[in-house]
């Protein structure tokens, strides 16, 4: 796949957003139908994925080659262990952060606990949100943050700093309640990508994470609790203790995983002369 720089990525995203704004504006003027924010997000994400693959000169052969390589390298035990540990870290960190905030500003803590990307009011919106979160987001975010941003940064400032900086950006763009967890998730995804040289590896754990989150949303939708705010059963002291224990356990396991893969950060990036790198 052809190397894509960060500035090229930004330029492509701006063009896609402008095109989407104009296209949906014309559709709205002709049909008097306003496209929802969810619809816009699905269109933008799908378009970006297609353009990045085409612009990066990914073809059927290269994609099949990556998929076959993925099947040979995929380690289900490693992925499941990382997913569970990352989920525990994310839950523990968000619980600790909201418990601390609740002690000083209860309303802000409740707002953080109930934030969401989209309001789901019907089955069609539920399908759209599920597709966006479980399929499109993992593909696009791995292409953008690992395949493009991480690799671009690592060529200039080294693998470890490239992983840290790209993960900070990745986490900053997520909801406040999961920023810390998203940053660590991004860092582990960088390790997986650098370790296996195949974007499908971190993409698989990303899809697993988002799919399970979507399943909880689906269950909540049919139970009628998805859009209801969490305003009771909040015990900041208890939450702080439980969250801290979970956070410590997850941090130890993730720290050991990072240490065991420390050789990755000592690799020196070779100069890419033919503008081609693995997907």
ABEGO torsion letter per residue (X at the ends): XBBBBAAAAAAAAAAAAAAAAAAAAAAAAAAGBBBBAAAAAAAAAAAAAAAAAAAAGBBAAAAAAAAAAAAAABBAAAAAAAAAAAAAAAAAAAAAAAAAAAAABAAAAAAAAABBABBBABAAAAAAAAAAAAAAAAAAAAAAAAAAAAAAAAAAAEAAAAAAAAAAAAAAABBAAAAAAAAAAAAAAAAAAAAAGBAAAAAAAAAAAAAAAAAAAAAAAAAGAAABBBABGBBAAAAAAAAAAAAAAAAAAAAAAAAAAAAAAABBBBBBAAGBBBX
